[in-house]
Amino acid sequence: MKDALFAALVAAGVFGPLLAFKTTQDMQNRLIVEPRWDLLAIVVLIVWAGRFLLSLWSYTRSSEPRPARVAITLPAVVSRGLPPAALVALFVYPMMILSLTGGGGALKWIDNFGIQILIYVMLAWGLNIVVGLAGLLDLGYVAFYAVGAYAYALIATKVIPATFPGLGVWAFWICLPIAGILAAFWGVLLGFPVLRLRGDYLAIVTLAFGEIIRLVLINWTDFSNGYEGISTIPRPSFFGVPFNASDSGFAARFGFEFSPVHRTIFLYYVIVCLALLTAWVSNRLRRLPVGRAWEALREDEIACRSLGINTVNTKLTAFAIGAMFGGFAGSFFAARQGFISPESFTFMESAVILAIVVLGGMGSLIGTAIAAVAMIGGTELLRELEWTKAIFGPQFDPAQYRMLIFGFAMVVIMVWKPRGFVSTRMPTAFLKRRQAVSGSLVKEGHG
């Protein structure tokens, strides 16, 4: 009971300034403060009840004899069939949504949930190379995301129209590899100054690098147009066939009725292929000598040097390859949005991507994908919770509290699974037989 009361008092102190008062404007444009004591009382009551039930459950659990733990293992047929089944579900998702909701309703579910989640899955898999495999804490990964986006936007809107205007419909496919190469180049430039840094110092430098890129994009208006951003960015074409209502468009060429959902479905499959390419390259590299060098560098850099591994090249390859996939994702983001500005590449984006990698289990592709679905999909679902207005009032907007709920969910997950959703790893090298390695046996839970 004391713990529950203490938790209620802490909740009142923490949430009081956030929930108890709301600032609004009256008819004379004066700023007034409206009290919301009922909302604060509901939140404090929920915290008190949750803490009381948790204390009660802990007491009953400690008083009862603990049974022997039973390891739950899936049958081999099920465990082997899950990845192909998930891959099939990934490819049939747009068609399933289209058949259930129709053309108009499918746009939201395919774009906001399918494409949005897959962009973050790809970004997290790219950052997983740097953080999960090489053990290099990078807080400025959004900089490579921005480099890829602005590379595509500037080349597609300025360079191609001024030099080869006939290639306008191929702009996305021409600029996609260029954006990845430019991002990899900036990854190498970031890698050189931080070769001797580890841990917190490396995090501070990478954070500064991300902020430098953002400030340059804001202040160098002749280059990036500043806060106004870059608009009218060409959308991707179906390998030279534009998605428009003309006689040469995609719908007329293939005998379909014109619909905006065609471009959205095509973008979905493009990001699916890019994400699968990222996963395939990560898996292949992890089994090659460079991947084993990354894991050795992550575990012990001194021992890595004593074995004759070139740590300079190892770090630079990790930064370059991770940045390349960030550039690919940035180029796709610019093509999907049609407009970019520096506000899309803030530190919060780097924090979200890093949180996905940590929550999923550093070094695990499957865990990272699950974390991206839970975090990004859960955040988007909060926009659909209109029924909460019946509980908290018609002026309550659940989207305004998504970061609060998101932080609370992260705390719960870290208490429940401190090493991420997937805490075991399959070793790349083994003596006689391959078996999973517990995350508690290696440094920071990855191996």
TILOMAR-781162 format. One line per field, with one value per residue (C-alpha): x, y, z. Coordinates in steps of 0.1 Angstrom, whole numbers, plus 5000, padded with zeros to 4 digits. Layout:
BEGIN
c1 = c(X;...)
c2 = c(Y;...)
c3 = c(Z;...)
# end
This chain:
BEGIN
c1 = c(5000;5029;5045;5012;5007;5043;5038;5006;5024;5053;5028;5010;5043;5055;5022;5007;5023;5016;4980;4965;4966;4960;4966;4940;4930;4897;4877;4900;4932;4942;4961;4942;4948;4921;4925;4920;4920;4897;4922;4951;4930;4923;4960;4970;4943;4956;4992;4980;4960;4988;5014;4991;4984;5021;5030;5002;5014;5050;5040;5020;5047;5074;5054;5047;5073;5087;5081;5108;5112;5099;5116;5091;5104;5085;5085;5111;5084;5069;5103;5114;5081;5077;5102;5087;5052;5062;5077;5045;5024;5047;5041;5003;4997;4987;4964;4947;4942;4930;4904;4892;4891;4888;4909;4904;4909;4939;4960;4962;4969;4995;5013;5011;5015;5032;5056;5063;5072;5094;5114;5123;5130;5155;5170;5173;5189;5214;5222;5224;5256;5272;5258;5248;5276;5305;5296;5300;5274;5261;5237;5239;5226;5199;5226;5231;5193;5193;5223;5204;5172;5188;5210;5180;5160;5188;5198;5163;5151;5182;5209;5188;5164;5193;5215;5193;5157;5146;5157;5132;5110;5141;5153;5146;5164;5194;5196;5191;5226;5241;5224;5238;5273;5273;5260;5287;5313;5300;5301;5338;5344;5327;5347;5381;5378;5364;5388;5402;5369;5346;5315;5302;5328;5319;5282;5289;5309;5283;5255;5274;5279;5241;5234;5261;5244;5210;5223;5241;5208;5190;5215;5229;5198;5214;5220;5191;5165;5166;5134;5114;5127;5126;5093;5081;5104;5098;5079;5092;5080;5074;5108;5101;5063;5048;5019;4995;4962;4977;4976;5012;5007;5008;4970;4965;4995;4984;4947;4937;4914;4935;4939;4964;4967;4988;5018;5014;5014;5045;5063;5054;5071;5101;5107;5101;5129;5152;5147;5152;5184;5196;5188;5205;5237;5238;5235;5261;5286;5282;5294;5324;5357;5347;5316;5336;5360;5331;5320;5355;5359;5326;5337;5373;5392;5425;5423;5412;5443;5465;5451;5463;5429;5431;5406;5408;5394;5370;5354;5354;5336;5310;5303;5303;5280;5256;5255;5249;5216;5206;5212;5190;5162;5166;5164;5132;5118;5122;5106;5077;5070;5077;5089;5117;5130;5155;5127;5124;5159;5161;5179;5146;5148;5182;5169;5139;5161;5186;5157;5144;5178;5182;5146;5149;5182;5214;5227;5193;5175;5143;5142;5148;5119;5096;5106;5100;5066;5057;5071;5062;5030;5020;5026;5005;4977;4974;4960;4932;4921;4891;4871;4894;4876;4845;4866;4888;4865;4859;4890;4914;4938;4956;4982;4995;5004;5020;5056;5045;5030;5059;5084;5064;5062;5100;5105;5082;5099;5134;5123;5107;5133;5165;5185;5158;5131;5156;5184;5200;5223;5234;5272;5288;5317;5314;5335;5312;5276;5258;5237;5222;5243;5226;5228;5240;5272;5286;5292;5260;5238;5249;5271)
c2 = c(5000;5024;5017;5024;5057;5067;5059;5080;5110;5107;5105;5136;5155;5144;5146;5175;5203;5184;5173;5196;5228;5236;5269;5281;5314;5332;5353;5382;5362;5362;5333;5316;5286;5259;5234;5197;5182;5153;5141;5143;5123;5096;5092;5092;5066;5044;5046;5038;5008;4995;4998;4982;4952;4949;4948;4923;4901;4903;4894;4863;4852;4854;4835;4806;4780;4787;4759;4746;4766;4750;4759;4765;4756;4757;4727;4726;4728;4759;4777;4770;4780;4814;4834;4823;4829;4864;4871;4860;4881;4911;4908;4902;4929;4957;4934;4922;4958;4968;4941;4949;4987;4997;5021;5052;5035;5015;5046;5053;5017;5010;5043;5052;5017;4997;5021;5042;5011;4996;5029;5027;4989;4997;5026;5004;4976;5000;5014;4978;4973;5002;4997;4961;4944;4968;4982;5019;5041;5065;5092;5111;5085;5109;5129;5101;5099;5137;5133;5107;5128;5160;5143;5129;5162;5184;5162;5154;5191;5210;5188;5165;5192;5215;5188;5158;5168;5136;5115;5131;5100;5079;5104;5081;5051;5073;5091;5061;5046;5081;5090;5058;5065;5101;5089;5063;5090;5111;5080;5076;5113;5108;5077;5093;5118;5092;5064;5067;5073;5048;5048;5082;5102;5086;5092;5130;5134;5116;5136;5168;5156;5151;5186;5201;5186;5199;5234;5235;5226;5254;5282;5274;5287;5290;5252;5237;5265;5266;5261;5264;5231;5216;5209;5195;5165;5140;5109;5075;5060;5024;5020;5050;5049;5077;5072;5098;5100;5106;5082;5073;5067;5035;5029;5035;5015;4984;4988;4999;5026;5054;5055;5071;5038;5024;5046;5038;5001;5004;5025;4998;4971;4993;4998;4961;4952;4978;4966;4929;4940;4956;4924;4902;4923;4924;4887;4880;4905;4891;4857;4872;4881;4918;4908;4887;4916;4939;4915;4912;4950;4952;4927;4939;4964;4958;4920;4928;4948;4921;4896;4918;4931;4966;4984;5016;4998;4978;5010;5028;4999;4998;5035;5035;5005;5016;5052;5038;5021;5053;5072;5047;5052;5090;5090;5069;5092;5123;5105;5094;5127;5150;5177;5177;5203;5202;5197;5161;5153;5162;5144;5128;5107;5094;5086;5067;5046;5038;5029;5005;4988;4986;4974;4947;4934;4948;4926;4909;4916;4899;4917;4950;4945;4935;4966;4989;4974;4979;5014;5030;5011;5017;5054;5055;5036;5063;5085;5061;5060;5083;5063;5077;5110;5093;5087;5118;5144;5156;5179;5150;5142;5109;5118;5146;5120;5095;5103;5100;5066;5057;5065;5045;5015;5017;5016;4986;4967;4974;4961;4930;4923;4943;4928;4934;4913;4888;4883;4852;4851;4824;4824;4829;4806;4774;4743;4712;4724;4756;4766;4798;4819;4836;4873;4872;4855;4882;4919;4940;4911;4906;4879)
c3 = c(5000;5008;4975;4957;4976;4968;4931;4931;4946;4921;4893;4906;4908;4873;4854;4873;4852;4820;4825;4852;4831;4795;4778;4753;4736;4742;4718;4724;4716;4753;4766;4795;4816;4820;4849;4841;4876;4865;4839;4864;4890;4864;4856;4893;4900;4872;4885;4920;4909;4887;4914;4939;4917;4909;4946;4953;4924;4936;4972;4961;4938;4965;4990;4967;4958;4923;4899;4876;4845;4813;4781;4754;4720;4687;4665;4638;4611;4627;4633;4598;4583;4601;4579;4546;4559;4571;4537;4519;4543;4536;4498;4500;4525;4500;4481;4513;4525;4491;4491;4526;4526;4489;4470;4492;4525;4514;4509;4546;4557;4529;4532;4570;4583;4555;4539;4570;4591;4564;4561;4597;4594;4567;4587;4618;4598;4584;4619;4632;4612;4630;4665;4667;4648;4651;4685;4675;4692;4665;4675;4642;4618;4607;4589;4563;4560;4552;4527;4507;4507;4496;4471;4453;4457;4443;4415;4404;4405;4394;4378;4356;4342;4334;4317;4305;4308;4289;4319;4342;4344;4354;4380;4410;4395;4385;4418;4442;4438;4437;4470;4486;4473;4486;4520;4522;4514;4543;4565;4557;4565;4598;4605;4602;4631;4654;4649;4684;4702;4719;4740;4752;4734;4701;4708;4714;4682;4661;4677;4668;4632;4628;4642;4619;4588;4600;4607;4573;4556;4575;4570;4535;4518;4483;4484;4504;4504;4542;4562;4530;4519;4484;4468;4435;4438;4410;4421;4411;4378;4369;4351;4329;4329;4350;4374;4359;4341;4306;4277;4284;4321;4340;4341;4304;4294;4313;4308;4344;4356;4369;4407;4431;4449;4420;4429;4467;4460;4438;4465;4490;4469;4462;4500;4506;4481;4495;4531;4520;4502;4534;4554;4528;4526;4565;4568;4541;4555;4590;4577;4558;4575;4576;4596;4621;4624;4633;4660;4673;4674;4693;4720;4726;4704;4721;4715;4679;4673;4689;4664;4635;4624;4608;4631;4609;4579;4600;4615;4582;4564;4591;4589;4551;4546;4574;4559;4524;4535;4553;4520;4501;4527;4525;4487;4489;4516;4494;4464;4485;4501;4472;4497;4522;4548;4576;4601;4589;4600;4637;4665;4675;4643;4653;4688;4675;4651;4678;4702;4676;4674;4712;4718;4691;4704;4691;4663;4656;4623;4634;4667;4651;4626;4655;4674;4644;4639;4676;4679;4646;4641;4677;4673;4642;4659;4686;4658;4654;4691;4687;4713;4741;4737;4753;4784;4787;4770;4734;4735;4743;4714;4719;4693;4716;4743;4719;4731;4767;4761;4739;4767;4792;4769;4764;4802;4805;4777;4791;4825;4810;4783;4792;4763;4737;4721;4707;4732;4717;4687;4663;4660;4627;4636;4655;4662;4658;4658;4657;4687;4700;4724;4753;4753;4790;4779;4757;4760;4761;4751;4715;4700)
# end
